[in-house]
Amino acid sequence: MGIPSPHATFAVRTHTVTIERLEKLRWQVSVDGRRFASFCSESRARAAGRREARRLDFAEAETAQRW
């Protein structure tokens, strides 16, 4: 078994979520290239990235609906 990659990128709807391992217990989350937050576990970082991408989609739909 190899060494896990220090970063992962995945798509959530129209957004790109990137998580990067900064330290043993610190993961940084970016959505569409913008830093979002950091977490102490990979699973929390992934979940937060997915949630933020969905929130951005919701906000975009709300704005479009007003026009």
PDB file of N, CA, C and O in Angstrom:
ATOM      1  N   MET A   1       0.836  -1.179   0.000  1.00  0.00           N
ATOM      2  CA  MET A   1       0.000   0.000   0.000  1.00  0.00           C
ATOM      3  C   MET A   1       0.881   1.242   0.000  1.00  0.00           C
ATOM      4  O   MET A   1       1.844   1.324   0.762  1.00  0.00           O
ATOM      5  N   GLY A   2       0.552   2.215  -0.859  1.00  0.00           N
ATOM      6  CA  GLY A   2       1.345   3.424  -0.992  1.00  0.00           C
ATOM      7  C   GLY A   2       0.956   4.496   0.000  1.00  0.00           C
ATOM      8  O   GLY A   2       0.031   4.333   0.796  1.00  0.00           O
ATOM      9  N   ILE A   3       1.667   5.570  -0.065  1.00  0.00           N
ATOM     10  CA  ILE A   3       1.386   6.733   0.784  1.00  0.00           C
ATOM     11  C   ILE A   3       0.190   7.469   0.201  1.00  0.00           C
ATOM     12  O   ILE A   3       0.161   7.736  -1.000  1.00  0.00           O
ATOM     13  N   PRO A   4      -0.806   7.805   1.035  1.00  0.00           N
ATOM     14  CA  PRO A   4      -1.961   8.539   0.513  1.00  0.00           C
ATOM     15  C   PRO A   4      -1.566   9.908  -0.020  1.00  0.00           C
ATOM     16  O   PRO A   4      -0.612  10.524   0.455  1.00  0.00           O
ATOM     17  N   SER A   5      -2.307  10.368  -1.003  1.00  0.00           N
ATOM     18  CA  SER A   5      -2.037  11.672  -1.609  1.00  0.00           C
ATOM     19  C   SER A   5      -2.316  12.787  -0.604  1.00  0.00           C
ATOM     20  O   SER A   5      -3.275  12.694   0.163  1.00  0.00           O
ATOM     21  N   PRO A   6      -1.495  13.845  -0.593  1.00  0.00           N
ATOM     22  CA  PRO A   6      -1.709  14.939   0.354  1.00  0.00           C
ATOM     23  C   PRO A   6      -2.878  15.848  -0.022  1.00  0.00           C
ATOM     24  O   PRO A   6      -3.226  16.749   0.741  1.00  0.00           O
ATOM     25  N   HIS A   7      -3.488  15.621  -1.193  1.00  0.00           N
ATOM     26  CA  HIS A   7      -4.652  16.421  -1.566  1.00  0.00           C
ATOM     27  C   HIS A   7      -5.603  15.598  -2.432  1.00  0.00           C
ATOM     28  O   HIS A   7      -5.207  14.615  -3.058  1.00  0.00           O
ATOM     29  N   ALA A   8      -6.852  16.019  -2.452  1.00  0.00           N
ATOM     30  CA  ALA A   8      -7.873  15.362  -3.271  1.00  0.00           C
ATOM     31  C   ALA A   8      -8.773  16.435  -3.861  1.00  0.00           C
ATOM     32  O   ALA A   8      -9.062  17.446  -3.220  1.00  0.00           O
ATOM     33  N   THR A   9      -9.206  16.204  -5.075  1.00  0.00           N
ATOM     34  CA  THR A   9     -10.114  17.119  -5.752  1.00  0.00           C
ATOM     35  C   THR A   9     -11.311  16.330  -6.237  1.00  0.00           C
ATOM     36  O   THR A   9     -11.160  15.245  -6.797  1.00  0.00           O
ATOM     37  N   PHE A  10     -12.508  16.875  -6.024  1.00  0.00           N
ATOM     38  CA  PHE A  10     -13.712  16.219  -6.506  1.00  0.00           C
ATOM     39  C   PHE A  10     -14.762  17.261  -6.868  1.00  0.00           C
ATOM     40  O   PHE A  10     -14.716  18.400  -6.404  1.00  0.00           O
ATOM     41  N   ALA A  11     -15.702  16.851  -7.700  1.00  0.00           N
ATOM     42  CA  ALA A  11     -16.753  17.754  -8.177  1.00  0.00           C
ATOM     43  C   ALA A  11     -18.022  17.559  -7.365  1.00  0.00           C
ATOM     44  O   ALA A  11     -18.398  16.438  -7.020  1.00  0.00           O
ATOM     45  N   VAL A  12     -18.671  18.676  -7.069  1.00  0.00           N
ATOM     46  CA  VAL A  12     -19.995  18.676  -6.448  1.00  0.00           C
ATOM     47  C   VAL A  12     -20.848  19.605  -7.291  1.00  0.00           C
ATOM     48  O   VAL A  12     -20.703  20.827  -7.247  1.00  0.00           O
ATOM     49  N   ARG A  13     -21.740  19.000  -8.060  1.00  0.00           N
ATOM     50  CA  ARG A  13     -22.547  19.738  -9.026  1.00  0.00           C
ATOM     51  C   ARG A  13     -21.646  20.536  -9.953  1.00  0.00           C
ATOM     52  O   ARG A  13     -20.873  19.936 -10.699  1.00  0.00           O
ATOM     53  N   THR A  14     -21.712  21.866  -9.938  1.00  0.00           N
ATOM     54  CA  THR A  14     -20.895  22.671 -10.848  1.00  0.00           C
ATOM     55  C   THR A  14     -19.618  23.194 -10.191  1.00  0.00           C
ATOM     56  O   THR A  14     -18.898  23.987 -10.799  1.00  0.00           O
ATOM     57  N   HIS A  15     -19.327  22.770  -8.974  1.00  0.00           N
ATOM     58  CA  HIS A  15     -18.195  23.297  -8.214  1.00  0.00           C
ATOM     59  C   HIS A  15     -17.082  22.262  -8.065  1.00  0.00           C
ATOM     60  O   HIS A  15     -17.321  21.057  -8.132  1.00  0.00           O
ATOM     61  N   THR A  16     -15.865  22.755  -7.864  1.00  0.00           N
ATOM     62  CA  THR A  16     -14.712  21.900  -7.626  1.00  0.00           C
ATOM     63  C   THR A  16     -14.256  22.092  -6.189  1.00  0.00           C
ATOM     64  O   THR A  16     -13.947  23.207  -5.767  1.00  0.00           O
ATOM     65  N   VAL A  17     -14.218  20.994  -5.442  1.00  0.00           N
ATOM     66  CA  VAL A  17     -13.801  21.018  -4.043  1.00  0.00           C
ATOM     67  C   VAL A  17     -12.419  20.381  -3.950  1.00  0.00           C
ATOM     68  O   VAL A  17     -12.191  19.294  -4.481  1.00  0.00           O
ATOM     69  N   THR A  18     -11.499  21.065  -3.273  1.00  0.00           N
ATOM     70  CA  THR A  18     -10.151  20.541  -3.065  1.00  0.00           C
ATOM     71  C   THR A  18      -9.873  20.492  -1.576  1.00  0.00           C
ATOM     72  O   THR A  18     -10.097  21.465  -0.857  1.00  0.00           O
ATOM     73  N   ILE A  19      -9.375  19.331  -1.115  1.00  0.00           N
ATOM     74  CA  ILE A  19      -8.915  19.260   0.269  1.00  0.00           C
ATOM     75  C   ILE A  19      -7.428  18.942   0.227  1.00  0.00           C
ATOM     76  O   ILE A  19      -6.972  18.124  -0.572  1.00  0.00           O
ATOM     77  N   GLU A  20      -6.688  19.600   1.097  1.00  0.00           N
ATOM     78  CA  GLU A  20      -5.243  19.447   1.129  1.00  0.00           C
ATOM     79  C   GLU A  20      -4.792  19.207   2.561  1.00  0.00           C
ATOM     80  O   GLU A  20      -5.211  19.908   3.482  1.00  0.00           O
ATOM     81  N   ARG A  21      -3.936  18.214   2.736  1.00  0.00           N
ATOM     82  CA  ARG A  21      -3.407  17.916   4.063  1.00  0.00           C
ATOM     83  C   ARG A  21      -2.231  18.839   4.343  1.00  0.00           C
ATOM     84  O   ARG A  21      -1.210  18.786   3.657  1.00  0.00           O
ATOM     85  N   LEU A  22      -2.383  19.685   5.358  1.00  0.00           N
ATOM     86  CA  LEU A  22      -1.336  20.634   5.728  1.00  0.00           C
ATOM     87  C   LEU A  22      -0.408  20.050   6.779  1.00  0.00           C
ATOM     88  O   LEU A  22       0.808  20.233   6.716  1.00  0.00           O
ATOM     89  N   GLU A  23      -0.980  19.352   7.739  1.00  0.00           N
ATOM     90  CA  GLU A  23      -0.245  18.721   8.836  1.00  0.00           C
ATOM     91  C   GLU A  23      -0.922  17.388   9.121  1.00  0.00           C
ATOM     92  O   GLU A  23      -1.902  17.030   8.468  1.00  0.00           O
ATOM     93  N   LYS A  24      -0.407  16.667  10.081  1.00  0.00           N
ATOM     94  CA  LYS A  24      -0.975  15.354  10.406  1.00  0.00           C
ATOM     95  C   LYS A  24      -2.472  15.446  10.724  1.00  0.00           C
ATOM     96  O   LYS A  24      -3.254  14.610  10.273  1.00  0.00           O
ATOM     97  N   LEU A  25      -2.859  16.440  11.483  1.00  0.00           N
ATOM     98  CA  LEU A  25      -4.260  16.585  11.879  1.00  0.00           C
ATOM     99  C   LEU A  25      -4.847  17.908  11.415  1.00  0.00           C
ATOM    100  O   LEU A  25      -5.620  18.527  12.147  1.00  0.00           O
ATOM    101  N   ARG A  26      -4.498  18.354  10.217  1.00  0.00           N
ATOM    102  CA  ARG A  26      -5.053  19.613   9.699  1.00  0.00           C
ATOM    103  C   ARG A  26      -5.266  19.520   8.203  1.00  0.00           C
ATOM    104  O   ARG A  26      -4.328  19.293   7.438  1.00  0.00           O
ATOM    105  N   TRP A  27      -6.516  19.701   7.795  1.00  0.00           N
ATOM    106  CA  TRP A  27      -6.926  19.648   6.385  1.00  0.00           C
ATOM    107  C   TRP A  27      -7.531  20.978   5.990  1.00  0.00           C
ATOM    108  O   TRP A  27      -8.361  21.526   6.715  1.00  0.00           O
ATOM    109  N   GLN A  28      -7.126  21.495   4.855  1.00  0.00           N
ATOM    110  CA  GLN A  28      -7.661  22.766   4.346  1.00  0.00           C
ATOM    111  C   GLN A  28      -8.624  22.469   3.198  1.00  0.00           C
ATOM    112  O   GLN A  28      -8.349  21.630   2.340  1.00  0.00           O
ATOM    113  N   VAL A  29      -9.758  23.173   3.200  1.00  0.00           N
ATOM    114  CA  VAL A  29     -10.783  22.987   2.174  1.00  0.00           C
ATOM    115  C   VAL A  29     -10.873  24.234   1.307  1.00  0.00           C
ATOM    116  O   VAL A  29     -10.912  25.352   1.820  1.00  0.00           O
ATOM    117  N   SER A  30     -10.905  24.042  -0.005  1.00  0.00           N
ATOM    118  CA  SER A  30     -11.122  25.135  -0.954  1.00  0.00           C
ATOM    119  C   SER A  30     -12.270  24.741  -1.874  1.00  0.00           C
ATOM    120  O   SER A  30     -12.389  23.584  -2.278  1.00  0.00           O
ATOM    121  N   VAL A  31     -13.103  25.710  -2.197  1.00  0.00           N
ATOM    122  CA  VAL A  31     -14.204  25.490  -3.142  1.00  0.00           C
ATOM    123  C   VAL A  31     -14.003  26.464  -4.293  1.00  0.00           C
ATOM    124  O   VAL A  31     -13.955  27.678  -4.093  1.00  0.00           O
ATOM    125  N   ASP A  32     -13.886  25.922  -5.494  1.00  0.00           N
ATOM    126  CA  ASP A  32     -13.622  26.723  -6.696  1.00  0.00           C
ATOM    127  C   ASP A  32     -12.380  27.594  -6.542  1.00  0.00           C
ATOM    128  O   ASP A  32     -12.349  28.724  -7.030  1.00  0.00           O
ATOM    129  N   GLY A  33     -11.361  27.075  -5.869  1.00  0.00           N
ATOM    130  CA  GLY A  33     -10.108  27.795  -5.715  1.00  0.00           C
ATOM    131  C   GLY A  33     -10.069  28.798  -4.578  1.00  0.00           C
ATOM    132  O   GLY A  33      -9.021  29.381  -4.303  1.00  0.00           O
ATOM    133  N   ARG A  34     -11.199  29.008  -3.911  1.00  0.00           N
ATOM    134  CA  ARG A  34     -11.248  29.943  -2.770  1.00  0.00           C
ATOM    135  C   ARG A  34     -11.174  29.162  -1.465  1.00  0.00           C
ATOM    136  O   ARG A  34     -11.948  28.233  -1.236  1.00  0.00           O
ATOM    137  N   ARG A  35     -10.228  29.555  -0.614  1.00  0.00           N
ATOM    138  CA  ARG A  35     -10.080  28.871   0.670  1.00  0.00           C
ATOM    139  C   ARG A  35     -11.354  29.040   1.481  1.00  0.00           C
ATOM    140  O   ARG A  35     -11.888  30.141   1.612  1.00  0.00           O
ATOM    141  N   PHE A  36     -11.832  27.922   2.023  1.00  0.00           N
ATOM    142  CA  PHE A  36     -13.067  27.944   2.789  1.00  0.00           C
ATOM    143  C   PHE A  36     -12.792  27.791   4.287  1.00  0.00           C
ATOM    144  O   PHE A  36     -13.190  28.655   5.068  1.00  0.00           O
ATOM    145  N   ALA A  37     -12.121  26.714   4.705  1.00  0.00           N
ATOM    146  CA  ALA A  37     -11.902  26.459   6.133  1.00  0.00           C
ATOM    147  C   ALA A  37     -10.857  25.362   6.296  1.00  0.00           C
ATOM    148  O   ALA A  37     -10.407  24.768   5.316  1.00  0.00           O
ATOM    149  N   SER A  38     -10.475  25.100   7.552  1.00  0.00           N
ATOM    150  CA  SER A  38      -9.591  23.969   7.829  1.00  0.00           C
ATOM    151  C   SER A  38     -10.208  23.140   8.954  1.00  0.00           C
ATOM    152  O   SER A  38     -10.921  23.654   9.816  1.00  0.00           O
ATOM    153  N   PHE A  39      -9.910  21.840   8.915  1.00  0.00           N
ATOM    154  CA  PHE A  39     -10.502  20.891   9.848  1.00  0.00           C
ATOM    155  C   PHE A  39      -9.457  19.910  10.341  1.00  0.00           C
ATOM    156  O   PHE A  39      -8.374  19.805   9.766  1.00  0.00           O
ATOM    157  N   CYS A  40      -9.782  19.188  11.412  1.00  0.00           N
ATOM    158  CA  CYS A  40      -8.836  18.251  12.005  1.00  0.00           C
ATOM    159  C   CYS A  40      -8.967  16.836  11.437  1.00  0.00           C
ATOM    160  O   CYS A  40      -8.168  15.966  11.783  1.00  0.00           O
ATOM    161  N   SER A  41      -9.947  16.588  10.577  1.00  0.00           N
ATOM    162  CA  SER A  41     -10.057  15.260   9.974  1.00  0.00           C
ATOM    163  C   SER A  41     -10.449  15.381   8.505  1.00  0.00           C
ATOM    164  O   SER A  41     -11.111  16.334   8.095  1.00  0.00           O
ATOM    165  N   GLU A  42     -10.027  14.402   7.735  1.00  0.00           N
ATOM    166  CA  GLU A  42     -10.321  14.398   6.306  1.00  0.00           C
ATOM    167  C   GLU A  42     -11.824  14.269   6.057  1.00  0.00           C
ATOM    168  O   GLU A  42     -12.360  14.923   5.162  1.00  0.00           O
ATOM    169  N   SER A  43     -12.496  13.442   6.829  1.00  0.00           N
ATOM    170  CA  SER A  43     -13.927  13.245   6.603  1.00  0.00           C
ATOM    171  C   SER A  43     -14.726  14.527   6.863  1.00  0.00           C
ATOM    172  O   SER A  43     -15.664  14.829   6.126  1.00  0.00           O
ATOM    173  N   ARG A  44     -14.367  15.271   7.889  1.00  0.00           N
ATOM    174  CA  ARG A  44     -15.048  16.548   8.151  1.00  0.00           C
ATOM    175  C   ARG A  44     -14.756  17.569   7.057  1.00  0.00           C
ATOM    176  O   ARG A  44     -15.628  18.344   6.665  1.00  0.00           O
ATOM    177  N   ALA A  45     -13.529  17.559   6.574  1.00  0.00           N
ATOM    178  CA  ALA A  45     -13.150  18.477   5.495  1.00  0.00           C
ATOM    179  C   ALA A  45     -13.956  18.171   4.237  1.00  0.00           C
ATOM    180  O   ALA A  45     -14.474  19.083   3.594  1.00  0.00           O
ATOM    181  N   ARG A  46     -14.064  16.889   3.883  1.00  0.00           N
ATOM    182  CA  ARG A  46     -14.849  16.492   2.703  1.00  0.00           C
ATOM    183  C   ARG A  46     -16.316  16.889   2.849  1.00  0.00           C
ATOM    184  O   ARG A  46     -16.920  17.433   1.925  1.00  0.00           O
ATOM    185  N   ALA A  47     -16.876  16.606   4.023  1.00  0.00           N
ATOM    186  CA  ALA A  47     -18.289  16.933   4.264  1.00  0.00           C
ATOM    187  C   ALA A  47     -18.525  18.443   4.186  1.00  0.00           C
ATOM    188  O   ALA A  47     -19.517  18.889   3.610  1.00  0.00           O
ATOM    189  N   ALA A  48     -17.628  19.215   4.756  1.00  0.00           N
ATOM    190  CA  ALA A  48     -17.776  20.675   4.733  1.00  0.00           C
ATOM    191  C   ALA A  48     -17.645  21.209   3.311  1.00  0.00           C
ATOM    192  O   ALA A  48     -18.362  22.136   2.933  1.00  0.00           O
ATOM    193  N   GLY A  49     -16.750  20.643   2.528  1.00  0.00           N
ATOM    194  CA  GLY A  49     -16.596  21.057   1.137  1.00  0.00           C
ATOM    195  C   GLY A  49     -17.841  20.785   0.327  1.00  0.00           C
ATOM    196  O   GLY A  49     -18.277  21.631  -0.453  1.00  0.00           O
ATOM    197  N   ARG A  50     -18.426  19.591   0.510  1.00  0.00           N
ATOM    198  CA  ARG A  50     -19.672  19.258  -0.188  1.00  0.00           C
ATOM    199  C   ARG A  50     -20.796  20.198   0.223  1.00  0.00           C
ATOM    200  O   ARG A  50     -21.556  20.675  -0.620  1.00  0.00           O
ATOM    201  N   ARG A  51     -20.897  20.459   1.509  1.00  0.00           N
ATOM    202  CA  ARG A  51     -21.967  21.332   2.009  1.00  0.00           C
ATOM    203  C   ARG A  51     -21.818  22.758   1.488  1.00  0.00           C
ATOM    204  O   ARG A  51     -22.810  23.381   1.109  1.00  0.00           O
ATOM    205  N   GLU A  52     -20.592  23.284   1.464  1.00  0.00           N
ATOM    206  CA  GLU A  52     -20.370  24.644   0.969  1.00  0.00           C
ATOM    207  C   GLU A  52     -20.681  24.737  -0.519  1.00  0.00           C
ATOM    208  O   GLU A  52     -21.252  25.734  -0.962  1.00  0.00           O
ATOM    209  N   ALA A  53     -20.322  23.727  -1.297  1.00  0.00           N
ATOM    210  CA  ALA A  53     -20.627  23.732  -2.732  1.00  0.00           C
ATOM    211  C   ALA A  53     -22.141  23.741  -2.949  1.00  0.00           C
ATOM    212  O   ALA A  53     -22.635  24.455  -3.821  1.00  0.00           O
ATOM    213  N   ARG A  54     -22.865  22.968  -2.178  1.00  0.00           N
ATOM    214  CA  ARG A  54     -24.335  22.951  -2.296  1.00  0.00           C
ATOM    215  C   ARG A  54     -24.923  24.282  -1.863  1.00  0.00           C
ATOM    216  O   ARG A  54     -25.886  24.758  -2.466  1.00  0.00           O
ATOM    217  N   ARG A  55     -24.353  24.896  -0.817  1.00  0.00           N
ATOM    218  CA  ARG A  55     -24.836  26.202  -0.363  1.00  0.00           C
ATOM    219  C   ARG A  55     -24.643  27.251  -1.458  1.00  0.00           C
ATOM    220  O   ARG A  55     -25.520  28.083  -1.688  1.00  0.00           O
ATOM    221  N   LEU A  56     -23.497  27.207  -2.128  1.00  0.00           N
ATOM    222  CA  LEU A  56     -23.246  28.144  -3.224  1.00  0.00           C
ATOM    223  C   LEU A  56     -24.257  27.951  -4.348  1.00  0.00           C
ATOM    224  O   LEU A  56     -24.733  28.930  -4.923  1.00  0.00           O
ATOM    225  N   ASP A  57     -24.591  26.703  -4.671  1.00  0.00           N
ATOM    226  CA  ASP A  57     -25.612  26.431  -5.690  1.00  0.00           C
ATOM    227  C   ASP A  57     -26.963  26.998  -5.269  1.00  0.00           C
ATOM    228  O   ASP A  57     -27.672  27.599  -6.077  1.00  0.00           O
ATOM    229  N   PHE A  58     -27.312  26.804  -4.006  1.00  0.00           N
ATOM    230  CA  PHE A  58     -28.592  27.300  -3.502  1.00  0.00           C
ATOM    231  C   PHE A  58     -28.641  28.827  -3.581  1.00  0.00           C
ATOM    232  O   PHE A  58     -29.640  29.395  -4.024  1.00  0.00           O
ATOM    233  N   ALA A  59     -27.568  29.487  -3.155  1.00  0.00           N
ATOM    234  CA  ALA A  59     -27.519  30.953  -3.194  1.00  0.00           C
ATOM    235  C   ALA A  59     -27.612  31.463  -4.631  1.00  0.00           C
ATOM    236  O   ALA A  59     -28.267  32.470  -4.898  1.00  0.00           O
ATOM    237  N   GLU A  60     -26.960  30.768  -5.544  1.00  0.00           N
ATOM    238  CA  GLU A  60     -27.014  31.146  -6.957  1.00  0.00           C
ATOM    239  C   GLU A  60     -28.433  30.994  -7.508  1.00  0.00           C
ATOM    240  O   GLU A  60     -28.899  31.845  -8.265  1.00  0.00           O
ATOM    241  N   ALA A  61     -29.108  29.930  -7.136  1.00  0.00           N
ATOM    242  CA  ALA A  61     -30.486  29.709  -7.592  1.00  0.00           C
ATOM    243  C   ALA A  61     -31.423  30.765  -7.014  1.00  0.00           C
ATOM    244  O   ALA A  61     -32.332  31.230  -7.701  1.00  0.00           O
ATOM    245  N   GLU A  62     -31.208  31.144  -5.761  1.00  0.00           N
ATOM    246  CA  GLU A  62     -32.021  32.183  -5.125  1.00  0.00           C
ATOM    247  C   GLU A  62     -31.858  33.511  -5.862  1.00  0.00           C
ATOM    248  O   GLU A  62     -32.842  34.208  -6.111  1.00  0.00           O
ATOM    249  N   THR A  63     -30.640  33.856  -6.204  1.00  0.00           N
ATOM    250  CA  THR A  63     -30.367  35.106  -6.914  1.00  0.00           C
ATOM    251  C   THR A  63     -31.016  35.095  -8.292  1.00  0.00           C
ATOM    252  O   THR A  63     -31.608  36.090  -8.710  1.00  0.00           O
ATOM    253  N   ALA A  64     -30.909  33.989  -8.986  1.00  0.00           N
ATOM    254  CA  ALA A  64     -31.497  33.870 -10.332  1.00  0.00           C
ATOM    255  C   ALA A  64     -33.016  33.953 -10.281  1.00  0.00           C
ATOM    256  O   ALA A  64     -33.649  34.483 -11.194  1.00  0.00           O
ATOM    257  N   GLN A  65     -33.587  33.435  -9.223  1.00  0.00           N
ATOM    258  CA  GLN A  65     -35.044  33.415  -9.081  1.00  0.00           C
ATOM    259  C   GLN A  65     -35.604  34.828  -8.863  1.00  0.00           C
ATOM    260  O   GLN A  65     -36.729  35.117  -9.270  1.00  0.00           O
ATOM    261  N   ARG A  66     -34.836  35.692  -8.234  1.00  0.00           N
ATOM    262  CA  ARG A  66     -35.276  37.053  -7.948  1.00  0.00           C
ATOM    263  C   ARG A  66     -35.391  37.894  -9.219  1.00  0.00           C
ATOM    264  O   ARG A  66     -36.197  38.822  -9.280  1.00  0.00           O
ATOM    265  N   TRP A  67     -34.578  37.567 -10.239  1.00  0.00           N
ATOM    266  CA  TRP A  67     -34.589  38.327 -11.477  1.00  0.00           C
ATOM    267  C   TRP A  67     -35.608  37.747 -12.361  1.00  0.00           C
ATOM    268  O   TRP A  67     -35.802  38.228 -13.478  1.00  0.00           O
TER     269      TRP A  67
END
